[in-house]
Amino acid sequence: MSMLDEGCVAIVPVDTDTDIDPDTGSFKIETMRTGQVLEWYPKHVKVRVYNDRTGEKENVIVPKSAVAIVENPFYAVMNAPNSTLQRLIRKLNILDAIDEQSGSGKLNLIIQLPYVIKTEARRQQAENRRKDIEEQLAGSKYGVAYTDGTEHVVQLNRPVDNNLMSQIEYLTSMLYSQLGLTQSIMDGSADDKTMLNYMSRIIEPILSAIVDEMKRKFLTKTARSQRQSILFFRDPFKLVPVNEIAEIADKMTRNEIMTSNEIRQKIGMTPSKDPKADELRNSNLSAPKEESTKTSTQKEEEVQNGSEV
């Protein structure tokens, strides 16, 4: 969430077994927190991290090699100064300001007085007249005031048509298209193809950016040589309807892709104690008989004699 809001976020190790100093060797990370990047230095960054012991946010300077700095893969669309999302936010702020002005209860009146206001005395007289009308409206039960017969009142709170709403709708549709979002995804009525496109274009780039940076910063050379890694996994059965589970389970087990217990785990059932449930075997076919073991010498002799093996 912080990465999407700010465009770039630092994952800071908070509790470690030793001081955070990459030059002294590896260190074990107990807890981590996200921090806002305040300033950039050649080899360090100043981040604002929440301290759970004091209950306050603190500014600390940490080396870049010890913290994971994750940048939003959609920075050009969401966080750049003139990006589509920032333009949409500015338009929505303007619309909110207009709504507050229209609902503030102001009358927006202009009173035309029967004399020219050029001197200070006339200006003070006009100011007193304006305050008098304001007091009449504020103190009246029904908001009624009186004016002189030579005075004219012009009301300015007429609705003014503008293209602000059409611009907001245009920017919203452009933002959806650039991010790969649709209205069906937002209201939960998307089909499986639309959700697969959403997972591939939005979710996986974000998770890949986080995982790749954590692998670069939090895995030592020894850990990489031991084939250690940080991975993310997505459950492909989470959005599958119930009426399709049976067909998928049949194809997966019949083609020896998943075992019965693996299928039971995906649909929320406890594993079976039957040994066959852990075997990659097509249950529709009979189990092949075990062939008698023969030595390689016997097989070569049989081949030379022309017998079938």
Secondary structure, DSSP 8 states (H G I E B T S, - for coil): -HHHHHSEEEEEEEEESS-S-GGG----EEEEEEEEEEEE-SSEEEEEEEETTTTEEEEEEEEGGGSEEEE-TTHHHHTSTTSHHHHHHHHHHHHHHHHHHHTS----EEEE-SS---SHHHHHHHHHHHHHHHHHHHHSSS------TT-EEEE-------SHHHHHHHHHHHHHHHHT--HHHHHT---HHHHHHHIIIIIHHHHHHHHHHHHHHHS-HHHHHTT--------TTTT--HHHHHHHHHHHHHTTSS-HHHHHHHTT------GGGGS---TTS----------HHHHHHHHHHT---
